[in-house]
Amino acid sequence: MTAVVRDRAAELEALRTVQRRVAAIAFFAVAMHGVIGLAVVAQIIDRQGRHSDAIILVFMSGVFALVTYAVVRTILRRRLWSPPWLAVALAPTVVAAVMLR
């Protein structure tokens, strides 16, 4: 009976891991729409001659990207510091900032 209980516990832990990964991917996909949306609106605002407003929107995009990154890492129960994933989260903001120049 102990082996059955151990197998069941291992299956439940594997299921929880998959659930966390699916939740993290779903949250990341939805939240990144906001990050990219802010960057796109910043480009549109910049073309209207409102450069300072566009810079503020790009900054907000970066803050939102960092919050998204932190929430995803928390959902996954991983340590917060991960430079490759930080770069992925901030990529739309960096592209928008470069395009504003």
Sequence and secondary structure as in RCSB ss.txt:
>XXXX:A:sequence
MTAVVRDRAAELEALRTVQRRVAAIAFFAVAMHGVIGLAVVAQIIDRQGRHSDAIILVFMSGVFALVTYAVVRTI
LRRRLWSPPWLAVALAPTVVAAVMLR
>XXXX:A:secstr
 HHHHHHHHHHHHHHHHHHHHHHHHHHHHHHHHHHHHHHHHHHHHHHTT HHHHHHHHHHHHHHHHHHHHHHHHH
TT  S  HHHHHHHHHHHHHHHHHH 
